């Protein structure tokens, strides 16, 4: 069966030992609390890690009016952007101010974390982290127990650590750069027999 917002909320409620819900529109305390927290917690967990499933790329249209000072150009932040990861290349300087991206680069492209609302698109590690964070946020309202809330925060942090390990193994390998410390020891970047072996 496909994952849904209700299933994710029920995972969180199960961690708290609470009654499960059938719908977010139920009048039960559990459903009302889930409805109150779900969207904000989902977006917070999306921002907490550069999830591969939530990565988007876009070419930005330059705004007619430039920044008052400090940078040459400004662009509109994409409407579904939760966190701007990089501009053009990882070393490019930029600042996000409100809903604008300020930079000295003309013709900017971005990589960002977008707001993913369809649970079917969520990574399984993200689902576990989201349900743990949701349980942590709702613990006081549902159980009235501060110690239960602390347990859920620990569970969330552990879920995020596991998710980071799994998510980081998907993608290209980091380029081995020449580093003065390594060069002093006879190791020369990608051309080194140590890396090329």
Number of C-alpha atoms within 10 A of each C-alpha: 3 6 14 13 20 19 18 20 28 23 20 27 25 14 19 22 12 14 13 17 20 11 17 18 11 12 11 14 13 21 21 15 19 28 18 13 15 22 14 12 19 20 18 14 20 22 19 10 17 19 21 14 15 19 17 16 16 13 13 18 14 16 13 9 10 14 16 9 8 9 16 14 23 27 23 15 21 19 9 12 19 18 21 21 16 16 23 16 12 9 8 12 14 17 13 15 10 8 12 16 24 22 21 14 17 13 12 20 17 19 19 24 24 23 19 18 12 10 17 12 11 18 16 13 18 23 21 20 25 27 29 29 27 29 30 24 21 23 27 16 13 19 15 11 12 13 12 17 22 15 16 24 19 15 20 22 14 14 20 22 15 15 20 16 11 11 18 13 9 9 8 7 8 6 8 12 11 14 11 12 10 12 12 9 8 12 17 19 18 13 13 14 11 11 11 8 6
